[in-house]
């Protein structure tokens, strides 16, 4: 197998401003392009303008750099963190080819580049490039495997919704992008070009793990990751399609297993005790040096991720659920966990209102409906206060962890790296039974 090229959708707008640094050749033309430009729709064509003058118009445009190593392009006002509390815009610089395509009534800028170049940016965008080298190596292998696994199952149809009068069960995975392989935001993997590559660590991590992936019985592992598991990772089938991945079981995020017999966190009484506790865990840390490796500038205000509280008044939660679900439940009487995963993450939650009662799931659907953006996780217990005529006037969610919790726990892995664990030990801790193999 040779190193593949990947195509990444960066930005979709009605008008895109961009700069070409160096000399780029437009496919189908011998003319050289350099400087500041604007792409916009002109009728049913994409027009490229420079200093208000249209210089070319076509259905699709591909700019090729003369030198992949030294030449780059800049896209202005790229949206990052779409739909999250840190959503913002920034200018980002990229290497590789720049392609403009039409998607409905917008133009999409697509970056085409070698996989290893892409990964160098991913691990620098998902975390600080100044992270420990062992963490960066481990994440390089995880990110590479995830991408290749998604490409292997591309275009496979999967049911991701089960709806009845009593239940709305949905799970959200990376749906196939029709015109490119992946997007550049958290929906796929966070990718911000060469803008974030500020350390030789990232380059060394990619170079030293080139072509390495995790495999299970000759299949590339679908290697998932999230910010903080909360002390216990979740199994794949409880978050996405009901398909068992033996290398993605629920594991204790520590060097010891839980003590005692009462450790089945799918049971409500044990789940509540776990969420209200402060267990030893790799990801249970407040070390600013370690957290700065994972929590980038826009994440850093979030420091209560291991155990957290969210409070709503009755009016706030009733309105929030009505807007996010599109269903008028009336006043919210109760939120009852019907089914929990191995990490205490709720898979099915019954919402009881004065007008309507429905069970929702899976974990991301629960997080979407109970927050303006995304609730930290679905691992929470519900506390009702000031109950008037059966209706609580305040509802508190006391929770654990940040993200879906499947696979590699980024903060836990960062702690392991600082404690001296090698990248292979980090990987075998989170991906039980998987083996590291070189495929190119």
Beta strands, then each sheet from edge to edge (+ up, - down):
strand 1: 5-13
strand 2: 15-26
strand 3: 32-42
strand 4: 45-50
strand 5: 53-58
strand 6: 61-65
strand 7: 72-80
strand 8: 88-95
strand 9: 97-103
strand 10: 106-114
strand 11: 161-163
strand 12: 167-170
strand 13: 182-183
strand 14: 212-216
strand 15: 219-220
strand 16: 225-226
strand 17: 307-313
strand 18: 332-340
strand 19: 346-353
strand 20: 357-361
strand 21: 380-388
strand 22: 391-400
strand 23: 408-409
strand 24: 435-438
sheet 1: 5+ 4- 3+ 2- 6+ 9- 10+ 1- 13-
sheet 2: 5+ 4- 3+ 2- 7+ 8-
sheet 3: 11+ 12- 20- 19+ 18-
sheet 4: 15+ 14- 24+
sheet 5: 16+ 23+
sheet 6: 17+ 22- 21+
end
